[in-house]
């Protein structure tokens, strides 16, 4: 009498994208070999899936270990865990305050304003003052040199995403 020996599967996977601002929707590709029966995914954020090639949304910031357990019809199993495989950061929230009051008229002789950045999860900034000038300072002061109505926009940026916040109008009169 001969015994059948079945080979162990080899678990492996990839995913895309594996980093970004929350929420990040990751499509996992099962690259396992020899595992033709069942799959068990553990996404590291409390989620799991039995799908062969699952799609999973990471809603909160963090670094997540992902585990795949693959098994054969004969009960042979293999497990792989990729540490910190998914990296999610909080989405940028742009915002600022200013000593200007929207819609109030300001004389050109006193048209200098302070802008205080209140953005969250950003590491660089682009200020657009509506008069053709910009700044990359965190908390700039800006002087308007001409009469007009101006819209100020802040673009807050991190490695993965951006957000904008707009204030209007700053009214400059002579």
Secondary structure by P-SEA (a helix, b strand, c coil): cbbbbbbbbbbccccccccccccbbbbbbbcccccccbbbbbccccccccccbbbbbbccbbbbbbbbbbbcccccbbbbbbcccbbbcccccccccccccccccccccccbbbbbbbccccccbbbbccccccccccbbbbbbcccbbbbbbbbbbccccbbbbbbccccccc
